[in-house]
Amino acid sequence: MKEIGKIIKERREEKKISLEDAHKFTKIQEKYLIAIEEGDMSAFFAEVYYRSFVRSYAKYLGLDPEELIERLTIKKPEREKEFAVQENPKDNKKDIKKLLVGVTSVIVVALFLFFIYMQKHISNIPSSDEIPLQNDKINNQNEFEKELSQESSLVADIKQKLDVEAKSTVWIRVDCDNVTVYEGIITEGNRKSWEADKSFTLKIGYVPGVKVLFNGNKVDVLTGSVRDVNTIVLKRQQ
């Protein structure tokens, strides 16, 4: 990386281009340009982030991006060490606790509704003159179950929408329903949208650089972030 940084810095100085001018053209923050020139990999969230910025910077300076990328000879254990992001075990415990509370609440509500339903629709064994009335109750029950099925189908058809707007150049990864649909750089001023049936998992490399909307509502991406990096799970809204 230091060799790549030295080549890039020498070319920039040879062309008499300032870091400010390079930032204005490439839309890459000056701190990342400096990190590239100094060979400081720790400034980047992931290797793909570093490679993408190197390509953009080298192309701007008239260098061959792929030739520079081929010079990367970092061993895998070293890459993992440089790009490791510490997880907060407290956050994991909070998430598990919230999940358990949510599941318990759903079970309690379901049992309560089932009890009310049973109270309304189940009676003692009818006598022969009560059979027509019992048949009406069965018909009403069938209609009720049919309506519930239709409502469930309508809820299942509702798509969840995610909008990401880049306030500065930023790396993100988006999973829709546990399937990765995007991983890369969004340059400043650009906006991308995705749809999912149930949930999104959004990994952001620089949270101050994005504005996130989930079903039209702004999402707090700063809370829980570590070194401006955050992973956010957005689930279906009923």
KEDOZA-64007 format. One record per residue: x, y, z of N, C-alpha, C in turn; residue number from 1. Coordinates in steps of 0.001 Angstrom, whole numbers, padded with zeros to 6 digits. Example, Ala and Ser with C-alpha at 12.3 -4.5 7.8 and 13.67 -1.06 7.14 Angstrom:
SITE      n_xx      n_yy      n_zz     ca_xx     ca_yy     ca_zz      c_xx      c_yy      c_zz   resi
SITE    013190   -005690    007800    012300   -004500    007800    013200   -003300    007800      1
SITE    012850   -002250    007080    013670   -001060    007140    012900    000030    007870      2
***
This chain:
SITE      n_xx      n_yy      n_zz     ca_xx     ca_yy     ca_zz      c_xx      c_yy      c_zz   resi
SITE    000808   -001215    000000    000000    000000    000000    000844    001270    000000      1
SITE    001958    001232    000727    002823    002409    000744    003424    002655   -000633      2
SITE    003721    001566   -001361    004256    001709   -002714    003212    002338   -003632      3
SITE    001965    001873   -003520    000873    002450   -004319    000666    003913   -003960      4
SITE    000659    004197   -002648    000466    005569   -002191    001566    006495   -002697      5
SITE    002815    005983   -002712    003940    006791   -003182    003785    007126   -004663      6
SITE    003361    006146   -005461    003166    006373   -006903    002082    007428   -007135      7
SITE    000966    007275   -006408   -000156    008210   -006579    000234    009625   -006144      8
SITE    000918    009728   -005004    001304    011045   -004496    002274    011733   -005448      9
SITE    003261    010975   -005951    004231    011557   -006886    003543    012042   -008154     10
SITE    002568    011278   -008660    001869    011707   -009863    001045    012980   -009597     11
SITE    000404    013037   -008419   -000391    014229   -008093    000500    015475   -007994     12
SITE    001639    015324   -007311    002547    016461   -007165    003173    016831   -008506     13
SITE    003416    015807   -009332    003971    016069   -010666    003005    016913   -011506     14
SITE    001713    016635   -011355    000690    017388   -012086    000291    018686   -011376     15
SITE    000896    018911   -010195    000624    020107   -009394   -000871    020224   -009069     16
SITE   -001419    019105   -008611   -002831    019054   -008219   -002897    019011   -006697     17
SITE   -003696    019892   -006111   -003841    019906   -004656   -004843    018839   -004218     18
SITE   -004780    018485   -002940   -005740    017515   -002399   -007163    018058   -002487     19
SITE   -007299    019348   -002315   -008634    019966   -002397   -009214    019810   -003804     20
SITE   -008373    020048   -004831   -008843    019886   -006214   -009180    018420   -006503     21
SITE   -008357    017507   -005981   -008627    016088   -006187   -009942    015688   -005537     22
SITE   -010213    016233   -004351   -011484    015951   -003657   -012678    016460   -004465     23
SITE   -012566    017677   -004998   -013676    018257   -005762   -013997    017421   -006996     24
SITE   -012967    016862   -007633   -013198    016099   -008867   -013673    014672   -008579     25
SITE   -013023    013997   -007626   -013349    012581   -007362   -014484    012401   -006370     26
SITE   -014826    013483   -005610   -015846    013419   -004556   -015416    012511   -003396     27
SITE   -014120    012219   -003301   -013584    011421   -002202   -013049    012390   -001134     28
SITE   -013407    012173    000123   -012967    013060    001193   -011436    013102    001280     29
SITE   -010930    014281    001648   -009484    014480    001672   -008783    013505    002628     30
SITE   -009465    013146    003748   -008798    012240    004705   -008539    010872    004083     31
SITE   -009428    010447    003149   -009215    009168    002477   -008139    009281    001395     32
SITE   -008060    010457    000730   -007008    010675   -000257   -005634    010633    000417     33
SITE   -005556    011275    001598   -004293    011289    002349   -003936    009867    002794     34
SITE   -004965    009118    003265   -004726    007743    003715   -004202    006871    002580     35
SITE   -004728    007066    001363   -004254    006298    000202   -002795    006619   -000069     36
SITE   -002452    007916   -000057   -001079    008323   -000347   -000096    007847    000719     37
SITE   -000578    007736    001971    000297    007297    003056    000274    005779    003237     38
SITE   -000569    005085    002464   -000662    003632    002582   -001299    003180    003877     39
SITE   -002226    003992    004407   -002879    003694    005675   -004195    002959    005425     40
SITE   -004178    001629    005454   -005365    000821    005198   -006384    000917    006333     41
SITE   -005903    001236    007557   -006799    001249    008717   -007849    002346    008629     42
SITE   -007665    003298    007726   -008630    004393    007585   -009888    003950    006855     43
SITE   -009862    002764    006255   -010982    002296    005435   -011723    001173    006134     44
SITE   -013032    001140    005922   -013889    000137    006563   -013643   -001257    006009     45
SITE   -013444   -001358    004696   -013259   -002666    004063   -012305   -002527    002885     46
SITE   -011688   -003649    002500   -010739   -003628    001390   -011404   -003188    000094     47
SITE   -012682   -003566   -000096   -013391   -003164   -001321   -013537   -001642   -001378     48
SITE   -013671   -001028   -000203   -013750    000428   -000084   -012425    001037   -000579     49
SITE   -011302    000498   -000055   -009981    000989   -000422   -009726    000830   -001916     50
SITE   -010024   -000361   -002466   -009788   -000628   -003887   -010588    000327   -004774     51
SITE   -011847    000571   -004407   -012701    001443   -005215   -012153    002867   -005251     52
SITE   -011706    003361   -004081   -011165    004719   -004016   -009851    004827   -004785     53
SITE   -009013    003787   -004679   -007735    003784   -005409   -007997    003853   -006913     54
SITE   -008968    003067   -007380   -009287    003075   -008818   -009714    004475   -009270     55
SITE   -010624    005106   -008501   -011122    006433   -008873   -010000    007470   -008858     56
SITE   -009166    007426   -007820   -008086    008396   -007658   -007039    008209   -008766     57
SITE   -006649    006962   -009026   -005639    006675   -010051   -006132    007081   -011440     58
SITE   -007375    006788   -011737   -007939    007143   -013045   -007947    008656   -013233     59
SITE   -008273    009380   -012184   -008265    010842   -012239   -006865    011390   -012538     60
SITE   -005839    010728   -011981   -004462    011193   -012164   -003819    010650   -013443     61
SITE   -004567    009876   -014213   -004041    009352   -015467   -003202    008097   -015302     62
SITE   -003344    007404   -014168   -002616    006164   -013935   -003499    004970   -014320     63
SITE   -002875    003796   -014441   -003617    002572   -014747   -004117    001963   -013433     64
SITE   -005437    002047   -013140   -005957    001567   -011859   -005687    000082   -011629     65
SITE   -005889   -000731   -012660   -005741   -002170   -012488   -004296   -002567   -012201     66
SITE   -003353   -001846   -012803   -001940   -002140   -012556   -001593   -001877   -011091     67
SITE   -002189   -000809   -010533   -001932   -000503   -009127   -002577   -001542   -008212     68
SITE   -003800   -001941   -008554   -004509   -002909   -007718   -003753   -004244   -007667     69
SITE   -003100   -004605   -008784   -002350   -005860   -008829   -001168   -005857   -007871     70
SITE   -000763   -004684   -007427    000382   -004591   -006514    000003   -004959   -005072     71
SITE   -001284   -005106   -004853   -001723   -005440   -003503   -001277   -006859   -003153     72
SITE   -000452   -006989   -002140    000060   -008322   -001760   -000184   -008595   -000277     73
SITE   -001245   -008006    000239   -001524   -008197    001669   -001989   -009623    001911     74
SITE   -001490   -010263    002928   -001934   -011594    003296   -003285   -011508    003981     75
SITE   -004072   -012558    003826   -005435   -012553    004344   -005518   -012238    005834     76
SITE   -004695   -012850    006709   -004796   -012519    008138   -004554   -011042    008403     77
SITE   -003643   -010408    007621   -003357   -009003    007821   -004546   -008150    007407     78
SITE   -005225   -008532    006296   -006395   -007784    005852   -007496   -007851    006900     79
SITE   -007675   -009050    007449   -008731   -009191    008436   -008434   -008346    009671     80
SITE   -007144   -008250    010015   -006774   -007459    011172   -006995   -005983    010919     81
SITE   -006637   -005515    009715   -006740   -004097    009397   -008179   -003640    009285     82
SITE   -009042   -004524    008780   -010427   -004116    008542   -011401   -004654    009576     83
SITE   -010894   -005198    010705   -011786   -005759    011720   -012589   -004648    012367     84
SITE   -013856   -004877    012547   -014736   -003920    013226   -015290   -004605    014473     85
SITE   -015068   -004037    015622   -015489   -004656    016861   -016998   -004529    017018     86
SITE   -017599   -005648    017404   -019030   -005637    017660   -019269   -005337    019128     87
SITE   -020358   -004720    019395   -020714   -004356    020755   -021594   -005451    021346     88
SITE   -021063   -006276    022275   -021860   -007375    022837   -023097   -006875    023556     89
SITE   -023044   -005651    024117   -024212   -005104    024799   -025364   -004899    023827     90
SITE   -025013   -004432    022615   -026055   -004238    021597   -026696   -005560    021232     91
SITE   -025878   -006649    021127   -026422   -007958    020794   -027383   -008438    021867     92
SITE   -027016   -008221    023135   -027882   -008635    024232   -029187   -007856    024205     93
SITE   -029108   -006554    023896   -030314   -005741    023818   -031225   -006234    022706     94
SITE   -030618   -006584    021559   -031415   -007060    020427   -032124   -008360    020782     95
SITE   -031411   -009281    021454   -032008   -010563    021842   -033136   -010333    022831     96
SITE   -032915   -009409    023771   -033938   -009122    024768   -035185   -008549    024117     97
SITE   -034994   -007617    023173   -036133   -007033    022469   -036879   -008094    021681     98
SITE   -036124   -009011    021042   -036752   -010068    020249   -037602   -010974    021123     99
SITE   -037060   -011360    022309   -037805   -012224    023220   -039067   -011540    023721    100
SITE   -038950   -010256    024057   -040123   -009501    024522   -041177   -009436    023429    101
SITE   -040726   -009193    022179   -041661   -009109    021055   -042376   -010424    020810    102
SITE   -041613   -011535    020827   -042209   -012859    020601   -043203   -013202    021697    103
SITE   -042832   -012904    022955   -043729   -013170    024083   -045031   -012376    023954    104
SITE   -044909   -011113    023558   -046087   -010265    023398   -047024   -010812    022333    105
SITE   -046437   -011267    021220   -047257   -011819    020128   -047998   -013063    020588    106
SITE   -047313   -013923    021340   -047950   -015158    021827   -049093   -014835    022776    107
SITE   -048870   -013878    023699   -049914   -013504    024660   -051132   -012945    023942    108
SITE   -050906   -012049    022977   -052022   -011465    022238   -052776   -012534    021452    109
SITE   -052024   -013462    020831   -052658   -014518    020055   -053537   -015409    020937    110
SITE   -053036   -015770    022130   -053822   -016583    023045   -055074   -015864    023520    111
SITE   -054923   -014558    023772   -056073   -013762    024215   -057146   -013698    023138    112
SITE   -056723   -013446    021896   -057686   -013394    020791   -058332   -014759    020559    113
SITE   -057536   -015820    020700   -058085   -017166    020520   -059125   -017476    021594    114
SITE   -058838   -017037    022831   -059793   -017254    023924   -061108   -016529    023651    115
SITE   -061027   -015262    023209   -062247   -014501    022890   -063014   -015169    021761    116
SITE   -062261   -015598    020751   -062895   -016251    019604   -063623   -017527    020043    117
SITE   -062976   -018317    020883   -063595   -019549    021358   -064838   -019271    022183    118
SITE   -064775   -018191    022976   -065925   -017831    023811   -067130   -017448    022956    119
SITE   -066872   -016786    021841   -067955   -016298    020991   -068546   -017391    020107    120
SITE   -067709   -018320    019634   -068132   -019222    018567   -068308   -020686    018980    121
SITE   -067956   -021029    020234   -068121   -022419    020659   -069144   -022472    021798    122
SITE   -070111   -023239    021661   -071153   -023394    022683   -071329   -024868    023018    123
SITE   -072253   -025143    023894   -072547   -026534    024264   -073138   -027290    023084    124
SITE   -073156   -028627    023165   -073729   -029454    022099   -075196   -029088    021938    125
SITE   -075639   -028700    020751   -077020   -028232    020557   -078009   -029377    020532    126
SITE   -079267   -029065    020881   -080363   -030012    020712   -080787   -030001    019260    127
SITE   -081723   -030899    018912   -082124   -031034    017513   -082723   -029759    016942    128
SITE   -083460   -028968    017797   -084076   -027735    017297   -083083   -026584    017215    129
SITE   -081839   -026797    017709   -080825   -025743    017660   -079840   -025946    016508    130
SITE   -079987   -027065    015772   -079056   -027391    014698   -078996   -026311    013622    131
SITE   -080135   -025754    013141   -080054   -024673    012141   -079224   -023494    012627    132
SITE   -079414   -023139    013936   -078649   -022021    014488   -077156   -022342    014500    133
SITE   -076833   -023602    014846   -075439   -024025    014868   -074833   -023959    013470    134
SITE   -075602   -024334    012454   -075129   -024259    011073   -074809   -022831    010675    135
SITE   -075667   -021897    011148   -075397   -020473    010869   -074080   -020041    011486    136
SITE   -073804   -020534    012712   -072545   -020179    013371   -071345   -020725    012595    137
SITE   -071519   -021954    012079   -070431   -022548    011294   -070170   -021730    010035    138
SITE   -071273   -021304    009382   -071130   -020475    008179   -070439   -019159    008509    139
SITE   -070839   -018554    009648   -070211   -017291    010059   -068729   -017489    010352    140
SITE   -068413   -018633    010958   -067009   -018933    011256   -066196   -019070    009972    141
SITE   -066783   -019756    008981   -066089   -019914    007703   -065854   -018566    007033    142
SITE   -066876   -017686    007098   -066727   -016344    006515   -065637   -015563    007230    143
SITE   -065607   -015717    008576   -064605   -015007    009372   -063189   -015456    009003    144
SITE   -063018   -016782    008884   -061703   -017316    008531   -061298   -016890    007123    145
SITE   -062280   -016801    006220   -062000   -016378    004854   -061511   -014923    004827    146
SITE   -062163   -014065    005631   -061755   -012657    005701   -060350   -012524    006275    147
SITE   -060071   -013353    007333   -058722   -013303    007908   -057674   -013711    006881    148
SITE   -057981   -014725    006087   -057047   -015190    005061   -056796   -014115    004018    149
SITE   -057867   -013411    003620   -057726   -012350    002626   -056894   -011199    003167    150
SITE   -057140   -010829    004449   -056369   -009738    005062   -054899   -010110    005167    151
SITE   -054613   -011391    005520   -053221   -011841    005626   -052522   -011767    004274    152
SITE   -053259   -012100    003215   -052681   -012048    001868   -052347   -010618    001476    153
SITE   -053231   -009689    001851   -052987   -008284    001520   -051754   -007758    002240    154
SITE   -051612   -008152    003534   -050441   -007716    004308   -049159   -008281    003715    155
SITE   -049219   -009555    003269   -048029   -010200    002707   -047598   -009555    001405    156
SITE   -048554   -008934    000674   -048229   -008328   -000611   -047599   -006942   -000479    157
SITE   -047656   -006354    000719   -047105   -005011    000909   -045582   -005061    000867    158
SITE   -044995   -004314   -000029   -043538   -004272   -000160   -042940   -003238    000794    159
SITE   -041813   -003574    001385   -041065   -002654    002226   -040064   -001909    001340    160
SITE   -039962   -000594    001509   -039111    000210    000629   -037972    000854    001407    161
SITE   -036779    000820    000815   -035585    001424    001409   -034984    002420    000421    162
SITE   -034747    003652    000894   -034113    004694    000084   -032840    005145    000788    163
SITE   -031729    005203    000054   -030444    005659    000598   -029929    006810   -000259    164
SITE   -029712    007954    000372   -029197    009140   -000328   -027809    009476    000218    165
SITE   -026815    009602   -000667   -025432    009863   -000248   -025200    011370   -000126    166
SITE   -024892    011791    001109   -024514    013192    001333   -023025    013399    001046    167
SITE   -022272    012312    001071   -020870    012304    000648   -020587    010889    000136    168
SITE   -019461    010699   -000527   -019152    009380   -001081   -019054    008353    000045    169
SITE   -019797    007232   -000080   -019894    006275    001024   -020041    004852    000476    170
SITE   -019519    003883    001278   -019660    002467    000927   -020825    001881    001707    171
SITE   -021667    001066    001043   -022761    000403    001748   -022944   -001017    001210    172
SITE   -023606   -001859    002030   -024055   -003173    001568   -025513   -003335    001977    173
SITE   -026345   -003804    001047   -027778   -003943    001303   -028203   -005388    001092    174
SITE   -028840   -005970    002127   -029446   -007302    002014   -030954   -007159    002052    175
SITE   -031651   -007709    001031   -033111   -007718    001004   -033577   -009139    001301    176
SITE   -034320   -009307    002407   -034797   -010634    002810   -033640   -011629    002855    177
SITE   -032515   -011202    003490   -031321   -012040    003713   -030559   -012378    002438    178
SITE   -030797   -011635    001357   -030055   -011823    000106   -029347   -010516   -000240    179
SITE   -028013   -010546   -000435   -027266   -009338   -000764   -027615   -008887   -002182    180
SITE   -028141   -007629   -002279   -028545   -007095   -003581   -027644   -005941   -004025    181
SITE   -026839   -005397   -003089   -025941   -004311   -003488   -024782   -004235   -002510    182
SITE   -023571   -004032   -003044   -022382   -003789   -002225   -021415   -002945   -003044    183
SITE   -021178   -001728   -002603   -020283   -000858   -003351   -020351    000590   -002874    184
SITE   -019893    001481   -003744   -019791    002902   -003425   -020966    003671   -004032    185
SITE   -021536    004577   -003240   -022517    005539   -003746   -021866    006912   -003637    186
SITE   -021712    007594   -004765   -021043    008890   -004753   -021980    009979   -004267    187
SITE   -021386    011073   -003834   -022130    012194   -003255   -023240    012679   -004198    188
SITE   -024432    012886   -003635   -025559    013409   -004394   -026418    012351   -005060    189
SITE   -025957    011098   -005089   -026727    010026   -005725   -027663    009353   -004726    190
SITE   -028697    008708   -005272   -029708    008057   -004433   -030086    006708   -005032    191
SITE   -030251    005703   -004169   -030641    004369   -004614   -031816    003867   -003782    192
SITE   -032669    003009   -004400   -033845    002473   -003728   -033943    000968   -003955    193
SITE   -034505    000261   -002945   -034744   -001173   -003038   -036082   -001516   -002401    194
SITE   -036626   -002681   -002780   -037859   -003183   -002184   -037622   -004597   -001652    195
SITE   -038326   -004939   -000550   -038215   -006263    000046   -039582   -006691    000572    196
SITE   -039757   -007999    000711   -041016   -008511    001259   -041067   -008345    002779    197
SITE   -039934   -008601    003447   -039974   -008601    004902   -038978   -007642    005556    198
SITE   -037703   -007689    005145   -036714   -006928    005903   -035507   -006538    005061    199
SITE   -034754   -005549    005595   -033479   -005121    005018   -032408   -005220    006098    200
SITE   -031185   -005538    005684   -030015   -005393    006551   -029060   -004449    005824    201
SITE   -028792   -003313    006462   -028011   -002247    005824   -026713   -002045    006588    202
SITE   -025574   -002228    005893   -024255   -002007    006499   -023657   -000750    005872    203
SITE   -023313    000236    006706   -022864    001548    006235   -021428    001793    006690    204
SITE   -020562    002172    005756   -019162    002401    006084   -018878    003777    006669    205
SITE   -019789    004741    006431   -019589    006097    006959   -020969    006715    007202    206
SITE   -021518    006530    008427   -022903    006908    008703   -023196    008408    008563    207
SITE   -022222    009315    008844   -022555    010731    008646   -022782    011093    007171    208
SITE   -022391    010194    006261   -022474    010509    004838   -023741    010035    004161    209
SITE   -024728    009504    004925   -025940    008996    004272   -027210    009470    004970    210
SITE   -028284    009507    004183   -029627    009722    004706   -030443    008501    004306    211
SITE   -031048    007822    005284   -031765    006570    005030   -033243    006752    005353    212
SITE   -034099    006314    004411   -035545    006340    004610   -036081    004916    004483    213
SITE   -036891    004501    005481   -037537    003187    005447   -039041    003398    005389    214
SITE   -039626    003029    004251   -041054    003283    004014   -041399    004762    004211    215
SITE   -040492    005625    003756   -040729    007059    003812   -040344    007716    005116    216
SITE   -039959    006949    006125   -039594    007493    007428   -038073    007507    007595    217
SITE   -037555    008620    008118   -036116    008759    008298   -035619    007806    009375    218
SITE   -034471    007142    009114   -033906    006157    010035   -032694    006764    010746    219
SITE   -032619    006549    012076   -031467    006991    012853   -030313    006018    012613    220
SITE   -029307    006451    011838   -028175    005574    011510   -026969    005805    012421    221
SITE   -027023    006850    013259   -025874    007183    014105   -025842    006340    015380    222
SITE   -027019    006069    015975   -027074    005318    017220   -026518    003910    017041    223
SITE   -025577    003549    017904   -024989    002212    017847   -023810    002082    016904    224
SITE   -023418    003162    016224   -022310    003082    015277   -020967    003009    016005    225
SITE   -019999    002358    015373   -018645    002239    015909   -017680    002771    014852    226
SITE   -016922    003802    015170   -015994    004439    014221   -016730    004797    012917    227
SITE   -017926    005377    013073   -018758    005816    011941   -019246    004649    011088    228
SITE   -019141    003414    011611   -019631    002232    010890   -020820    001652    011650    229
SITE   -021867    001253    010933   -023052    000732    011619   -023750   -000318    010757    230
SITE   -024383   -001278    011410   -025224   -002277    010747   -026635   -002145    011294    231
SITE   -027593   -001944    010401   -028974   -001670    010812   -029900   -002699    010186    232
SITE   -030826   -003240    011001   -031834   -004183    010510   -033190   -003489    010511    233
SITE   -033839   -003467    009355   -035147   -002831    009200   -036155   -003907    008822    234
SITE   -037182   -004104    009669   -038121   -005192    009450   -039482   -004681    008996    235
SITE   -040282   -005624    008453   -041621   -005321    007927   -042438   -004534    008936    236
SITE   -043135   -003520    008436   -044073   -002752    009249   -045482   -003215    008912    237
SITE   -046217   -003693    009921   -047571   -004200    009673   -048564   -003043    009522    238
***
